[in-house]
């Protein structure tokens, strides 16, 4: 069963990466990638929590603890991914033009 979940996750990641590259073939916006990753991670964490509840309802404590531990790991990953600071494309362009203006003022 675990192999099936792994294969399913790989397929979902592959499909999502293809959609990202198709939607932005020339210029990949990392903030969009981050947002999509967070959406998928949240869905996966929720699914694991549901599986934990189902296992607990069936009285399978060991399985419930496994699913719950996986959901907590996913929540940790969500925290890490959301803490990555990715500058927005418009902010990068404005910062570069401001830096160019400052260099010109310093040279004068």
Rosetta constraint file for C-alpha pairs under 8 A:
AtomPair CA 1 CA 5 HARMONIC 6.52 0.50
AtomPair CA 2 CA 6 HARMONIC 6.19 0.50
AtomPair CA 3 CA 7 HARMONIC 6.12 0.50
AtomPair CA 4 CA 8 HARMONIC 6.09 0.50
AtomPair CA 5 CA 9 HARMONIC 6.06 0.50
AtomPair CA 6 CA 10 HARMONIC 6.17 0.50
AtomPair CA 7 CA 11 HARMONIC 6.17 0.50
AtomPair CA 8 CA 12 HARMONIC 6.21 0.50
AtomPair CA 9 CA 13 HARMONIC 6.14 0.50
AtomPair CA 10 CA 14 HARMONIC 6.05 0.50
AtomPair CA 11 CA 15 HARMONIC 6.06 0.50
AtomPair CA 12 CA 16 HARMONIC 6.08 0.50
AtomPair CA 13 CA 17 HARMONIC 6.09 0.50
AtomPair CA 14 CA 18 HARMONIC 6.20 0.50
AtomPair CA 15 CA 19 HARMONIC 6.24 0.50
AtomPair CA 16 CA 20 HARMONIC 6.20 0.50
AtomPair CA 17 CA 21 HARMONIC 6.15 0.50
AtomPair CA 18 CA 22 HARMONIC 5.95 0.50
AtomPair CA 19 CA 23 HARMONIC 6.00 0.50
AtomPair CA 20 CA 24 HARMONIC 6.19 0.50
AtomPair CA 20 CA 25 HARMONIC 7.99 0.50
AtomPair CA 20 CA 28 HARMONIC 7.83 0.50
AtomPair CA 20 CA 33 HARMONIC 7.25 0.50
AtomPair CA 21 CA 25 HARMONIC 5.09 0.50
AtomPair CA 21 CA 28 HARMONIC 7.15 0.50
AtomPair CA 24 CA 28 HARMONIC 5.55 0.50
AtomPair CA 24 CA 29 HARMONIC 7.58 0.50
AtomPair CA 29 CA 33 HARMONIC 6.69 0.50
AtomPair CA 29 CA 89 HARMONIC 7.26 0.50
AtomPair CA 30 CA 34 HARMONIC 6.10 0.50
AtomPair CA 30 CA 86 HARMONIC 6.79 0.50
AtomPair CA 31 CA 35 HARMONIC 6.16 0.50
AtomPair CA 31 CA 86 HARMONIC 6.01 0.50
AtomPair CA 31 CA 87 HARMONIC 7.44 0.50
AtomPair CA 31 CA 88 HARMONIC 6.57 0.50
AtomPair CA 32 CA 36 HARMONIC 6.15 0.50
AtomPair CA 33 CA 37 HARMONIC 6.09 0.50
AtomPair CA 34 CA 38 HARMONIC 6.20 0.50
AtomPair CA 34 CA 81 HARMONIC 7.03 0.50
AtomPair CA 34 CA 82 HARMONIC 7.53 0.50
AtomPair CA 35 CA 39 HARMONIC 6.33 0.50
AtomPair CA 36 CA 40 HARMONIC 6.29 0.50
AtomPair CA 37 CA 41 HARMONIC 6.02 0.50
AtomPair CA 37 CA 81 HARMONIC 7.96 0.50
AtomPair CA 38 CA 42 HARMONIC 6.03 0.50
AtomPair CA 38 CA 78 HARMONIC 6.21 0.50
AtomPair CA 38 CA 81 HARMONIC 7.11 0.50
AtomPair CA 38 CA 82 HARMONIC 7.17 0.50
AtomPair CA 39 CA 43 HARMONIC 6.32 0.50
AtomPair CA 40 CA 44 HARMONIC 6.17 0.50
AtomPair CA 41 CA 45 HARMONIC 6.07 0.50
AtomPair CA 41 CA 74 HARMONIC 6.54 0.50
AtomPair CA 41 CA 75 HARMONIC 7.84 0.50
AtomPair CA 41 CA 77 HARMONIC 7.87 0.50
AtomPair CA 41 CA 78 HARMONIC 6.43 0.50
AtomPair CA 42 CA 46 HARMONIC 6.14 0.50
AtomPair CA 42 CA 74 HARMONIC 7.79 0.50
AtomPair CA 42 CA 75 HARMONIC 7.60 0.50
AtomPair CA 42 CA 78 HARMONIC 7.29 0.50
AtomPair CA 43 CA 47 HARMONIC 6.17 0.50
AtomPair CA 44 CA 48 HARMONIC 6.20 0.50
AtomPair CA 44 CA 71 HARMONIC 7.70 0.50
AtomPair CA 44 CA 74 HARMONIC 7.52 0.50
AtomPair CA 45 CA 49 HARMONIC 6.21 0.50
AtomPair CA 45 CA 70 HARMONIC 7.69 0.50
AtomPair CA 45 CA 71 HARMONIC 4.71 0.50
AtomPair CA 45 CA 72 HARMONIC 7.55 0.50
AtomPair CA 45 CA 74 HARMONIC 5.62 0.50
AtomPair CA 45 CA 75 HARMONIC 6.61 0.50
AtomPair CA 46 CA 50 HARMONIC 6.22 0.50
AtomPair CA 46 CA 71 HARMONIC 7.28 0.50
AtomPair CA 47 CA 51 HARMONIC 6.23 0.50
AtomPair CA 48 CA 52 HARMONIC 6.15 0.50
AtomPair CA 48 CA 67 HARMONIC 5.45 0.50
AtomPair CA 48 CA 68 HARMONIC 6.61 0.50
AtomPair CA 48 CA 70 HARMONIC 6.76 0.50
AtomPair CA 48 CA 71 HARMONIC 5.30 0.50
AtomPair CA 49 CA 53 HARMONIC 6.27 0.50
AtomPair CA 49 CA 67 HARMONIC 6.60 0.50
AtomPair CA 49 CA 68 HARMONIC 5.86 0.50
AtomPair CA 49 CA 71 HARMONIC 5.93 0.50
AtomPair CA 50 CA 54 HARMONIC 6.19 0.50
AtomPair CA 51 CA 55 HARMONIC 6.11 0.50
AtomPair CA 51 CA 64 HARMONIC 7.20 0.50
AtomPair CA 51 CA 67 HARMONIC 6.28 0.50
AtomPair CA 52 CA 56 HARMONIC 6.07 0.50
AtomPair CA 52 CA 63 HARMONIC 7.10 0.50
AtomPair CA 52 CA 64 HARMONIC 4.18 0.50
AtomPair CA 52 CA 65 HARMONIC 6.81 0.50
AtomPair CA 52 CA 66 HARMONIC 7.53 0.50
AtomPair CA 52 CA 67 HARMONIC 4.89 0.50
AtomPair CA 52 CA 68 HARMONIC 5.46 0.50
AtomPair CA 53 CA 57 HARMONIC 6.07 0.50
AtomPair CA 53 CA 64 HARMONIC 6.69 0.50
AtomPair CA 54 CA 58 HARMONIC 6.34 0.50
AtomPair CA 54 CA 64 HARMONIC 7.60 0.50
AtomPair CA 55 CA 59 HARMONIC 6.31 0.50
AtomPair CA 55 CA 60 HARMONIC 5.18 0.50
AtomPair CA 55 CA 61 HARMONIC 6.81 0.50
AtomPair CA 55 CA 63 HARMONIC 6.07 0.50
AtomPair CA 55 CA 64 HARMONIC 4.89 0.50
AtomPair CA 56 CA 60 HARMONIC 5.53 0.50
AtomPair CA 56 CA 61 HARMONIC 5.63 0.50
AtomPair CA 56 CA 63 HARMONIC 7.79 0.50
AtomPair CA 56 CA 64 HARMONIC 5.30 0.50
AtomPair CA 60 CA 64 HARMONIC 6.17 0.50
AtomPair CA 61 CA 65 HARMONIC 6.08 0.50
AtomPair CA 62 CA 66 HARMONIC 6.34 0.50
AtomPair CA 63 CA 67 HARMONIC 6.29 0.50
AtomPair CA 64 CA 68 HARMONIC 6.04 0.50
AtomPair CA 65 CA 69 HARMONIC 5.98 0.50
AtomPair CA 66 CA 70 HARMONIC 6.24 0.50
AtomPair CA 67 CA 71 HARMONIC 6.24 0.50
AtomPair CA 68 CA 72 HARMONIC 6.26 0.50
AtomPair CA 69 CA 73 HARMONIC 6.28 0.50
AtomPair CA 70 CA 74 HARMONIC 6.26 0.50
AtomPair CA 71 CA 75 HARMONIC 6.21 0.50
AtomPair CA 72 CA 76 HARMONIC 6.25 0.50
AtomPair CA 73 CA 77 HARMONIC 6.30 0.50
AtomPair CA 74 CA 78 HARMONIC 6.15 0.50
AtomPair CA 75 CA 79 HARMONIC 6.30 0.50
AtomPair CA 76 CA 80 HARMONIC 6.39 0.50
AtomPair CA 77 CA 81 HARMONIC 6.06 0.50
AtomPair CA 78 CA 82 HARMONIC 5.93 0.50
AtomPair CA 79 CA 83 HARMONIC 6.12 0.50
AtomPair CA 80 CA 84 HARMONIC 6.67 0.50
AtomPair CA 87 CA 91 HARMONIC 6.47 0.50
AtomPair CA 87 CA 92 HARMONIC 6.46 0.50
AtomPair CA 88 CA 92 HARMONIC 6.41 0.50
AtomPair CA 89 CA 93 HARMONIC 6.43 0.50
AtomPair CA 90 CA 94 HARMONIC 6.24 0.50
AtomPair CA 91 CA 95 HARMONIC 6.00 0.50
AtomPair CA 92 CA 96 HARMONIC 6.20 0.50
AtomPair CA 93 CA 97 HARMONIC 6.32 0.50
AtomPair CA 94 CA 98 HARMONIC 6.10 0.50
AtomPair CA 95 CA 99 HARMONIC 6.10 0.50
AtomPair CA 96 CA 100 HARMONIC 6.21 0.50
AtomPair CA 97 CA 101 HARMONIC 6.21 0.50
AtomPair CA 98 CA 102 HARMONIC 6.24 0.50
AtomPair CA 99 CA 103 HARMONIC 6.24 0.50
AtomPair CA 100 CA 104 HARMONIC 6.31 0.50
AtomPair CA 101 CA 105 HARMONIC 6.32 0.50
AtomPair CA 102 CA 106 HARMONIC 6.17 0.50
AtomPair CA 103 CA 107 HARMONIC 6.24 0.50
AtomPair CA 104 CA 108 HARMONIC 6.43 0.50
